[in-house]
Amino acid sequence: MRPTVRFLSDQLIEQIIAEARQLLCKLGVEIHNDTVLALLGDHSARIDNSAQRAYFTPDIIDRSLQAAPDSFRLYNSLGNEAVDLSDMNVNFTPGSSAINILDHESQHSRRPTSKDYVKYTKLMASLEHIASQSTAMVPGDVHEMISDSYRLYLSLMFCEKPVVTGAFTIEAFEIMKELQLAVRGSEKELAERPLTMFSCCPTAPLKWSNVTSQNLIDCARYSIPVEYISMPLSGFMAPITLVGSLVQHTAETLSGLAISQLTNPGTPVLYGGSPAVFDVRYETTPMGDIGTMMMDCAYSEIGKHLGLPTQAYIGLSDAKLLDAQAGFETSMGATLAALSGINNVSGPGMLDFESCFSLEKLVLDNEICGMVKRMVGGIEPKEDFPSLPRFEELLREGHLLISEHTMKYLKEEVYLPGPTIDRANRSRWQEEGSRTLGERAAEQVETMVAQHQPVGLSDTVLSDLTSLMEAEARRHGMSRLPEIR
Amino acid sequence: MDTLQRLSENMQKGNADQVARLTQQAIDEGCEPKTILDDALVGGMAVVGEKFKKHEIFLPHVLLAAKAMHAGMDLLKPLLVKDGIPTIGKVVTGTVQGDLHDIGKNLVGIMLKGAGFDVIDLGRDVSPEKFLDAAVSEKANVIGMSALLTTTMPVMKKVIALAHERNVRNQLKFIVGGAPMSKEYAQEIGADAYCYDAVSAVESVKRFMGAH
């Protein structure tokens, strides 16, 4: 049996959805994009152009829900299936768009450079339990107008895993699409084998900016998957109650779904989000708050009820260093996410309210993800019945270390984490230098990066990617890209 | 208990109706408007700020107190103007061009007003020209800029550059805030203070005005 957790009854889910639908139809959504307003107007939504507000109809919502696929897959840069976003499958991806990196040497947070990013993406290539890469950091050494596309470029150059990403401007979508076409060869191939997924965020409460709503349309036109990242802040920009915040999250997410599906019915989407309980003491948005995690799991239940695959920013921490808080908040989140069957879990590597990335934490989190994935494998009999012969063998041999049954099921039944998670006895741990978790993780980062192998893309594709990126950089006044070797 | 003390206590508890009533009562009793402002209202907000820092009260309570203070200020303001007492400071606030995220900025505005400052809120998506035009025409002391996006943060630098260009940089202090901001970034773009929350924004402005 696959273990699961539920926070909402079916009845409560249906009530939340009904209330959200009413918000969309009665209060409407503020959308700062004339194309999107016109699109909704064409489908009989009432539009108040002066207030930039669209009032949805039940028909628009129903049709969007019917059109959206219940699952889809992401493919790596070589075209092989890498991420299965269906049913209760759980896939991990690093947290995204940190503006800082935790420097292991100084233990200070600083702006990431292109070299940091390359190190990250090389590391990502080796992390077994993290299925896709994300554009995890914003390099500070390139022009801000290419800081989104440049991340995608570096990711494609050094790691084959699909990329969870996003555009910071409307204009950036074009180059980000071109980079993908350079890898896939054609629009048809890109649509059939999605390489990236774009995060698109409404603004709380019930608003879409010009950029993010245009990103939805642009992605839909090329069947590039998107994940909606609605961010109600309980008690501040959303009701204090988790149910009230879930109503808002549902409404904002359904409004995004409608924009995507009306643009291109059947375009792949994830029912995602990044809600948070607002901390009234520090004016912060803790991702490690237990209420935040409960909301993530609950809206995933709502998404699944609506027949959609899901995503959440969960399994990350608000700690500033790789400390006990970082470990426990990440583990709690990752465990709950997996039990909820959230299909794309965005979190590993992230600290400090989604603002600071740590390569050492990423390595630790990879092991946490391994443990969690083992957990959702559940407890199943594996030639365990009848049990009598096994116990006869145990009594006869005195142990089962080399039993055929042990050899057959050892790898499948037992997940062995490490080397970041410590399982040595004290004497051996001392003999190996009494190293802290941070020291073990840092060493593992260096080891994995040193083992990096070039990606399998042809030299022509790699050279095309570089030409595209260089042209984009020149367009923004950068004569050349930063040194990354 | 005298009127000013009751006024201060009611303001700290966020009882806006009582604050309006007691402010009027203090005026009727012949209290100087400046004394009511300093002793009861500004003094009361200082207590609220201290309690917030110690986690004895939380942000919602601070906001309620600030809003209650507005109720008193509405009555005092015309009298202060009549007495020729200058405002303690004027702040122009706005979310920078390209950015729709105004919650942090709104919070700062409420708290600044609560601390007795005049606030000219330019809203969101505010261009550098609009910031400077307003600051000059309103004779503001401080410009407060907010951004939530890494792509809109650079607008802040443009606003400060424009102040230099127009030769008004020395007359103005710049405070900046928002999720992607940092002290280092604020220094890099030449801002006078990075404010990590609304209360720290008020403290910065108070510091600037004290120095004036």
Interface residues (C-beta under 8 A of the other chain):
Chain A: H32 S97 I99 N100 R111 V138 E144 M145 S147 F168 T169 T203 A204 K207 S209 L233 G235 F236 M237 V280 R281 Y282 E283 F353 S355
Chain B: H55 F58 L59 P60 L100 H101 I103 L107 L149 T150 T151 M153 P154 A179 P180 S182 E184 D197 A198
